[in-house]
């Protein structure tokens, strides 16, 4: 097995563990906050264009590079692992809902 394959397998295990732990926390927060009356704060809709542009340019570069070198085919799974870790971490960053008490 090649080293890149081992790296992707190890990254899959780590990113899955982070995602599952974050998902559990998110589900726990959702159930503990069910039925609590709270006012929703408005979500700002600006300030995301830089991240959107970065993701778009990254996709363009990776897809184009795959046409020139077959080694870039490994970038897809690695980007997927980075996304999975980011989603798992987002569950930990979210504000925890207060309990009903």
N, C-alpha and C positions, 0 to 999 in steps of 0.2 A: 504494500500500500504506500502511496506517495505521501510526502509530508503535507502537501496541501489538502489531501483527502483527510488525513488525521486532524489537521487544523479545523477543517469544516465540521467534522464529527464532534470534536471537542467543543467548538463554538456552538454547535447545535444543542449539546447537553447543557452548557452554561446558559445560553439564551432561553432555552425552554424552562429551566429552573427559575430564572428571573421572571419570566412571563407568568408562570404558574403562581409564584409567590405574590406577584403584584395583582394578578387576577383574583386570587383568594381575598386579598385585602380589599379590592374594589367591590367584590360581592358582599363581603362583610359590612363595609360602609353603606352599601345600598340597602341592605336589609335592616341595619341598625337605624338608618335615617328614614325608613318608610313611615309615613304618616305624620312626620314632624312638619308643622307649618313654618316655613321660612320664606323670606322674600328673596327672590332670585336677583342677583346682581347682574347688571348687563355685561355681556361678554364683549370685549373690544374686538372689532373686526379689522383693525388695521395692525400693521407691524408684522404680518406674516409673509409679505411678498418676498423678502430676502430668502427665507427658508424654501418657499415654493420655487423660486428661481434656482437656488442651489440644487434642489432635488431634480429639477428639469434638466439642468446642465449636466449633472452627474449621470443621469440616464442617457442623455445624448452622447456623452463621451464614452460610456461603457458600451453602448450598442454599436457605435461607430468603430470603436477599437476592436470589437469582436470580429469585424470584417477584415481587419489587418493582421491580427494575431490570435490564434486559437487559445492562447494562454489567458486571454481576457474572459473566457467563458466561466472562469472561477469567480469573477467579480460579482456575478448575479447572486449566487448563494451567500456570499459574504455580505452584500448589501441587504439581503433578506434577514440575515442574522442581526445586523446592526439595527434594522427596523424593529425586529422582535424585542431586542433589548430596550430600545427606546420606548416602545409601548408598555413594557413591563415596568420600567422606571416611572413612567407617567402615572401609573396607579399609585405609586408611593409618594409622588409629589402632590397629588390632589389633596385638597383640604378635607380633613376627616369630619364627618357629620357628627354633631353632638347626639348623645343617647337620649332616649325618651325620658329616662330617669325615673 
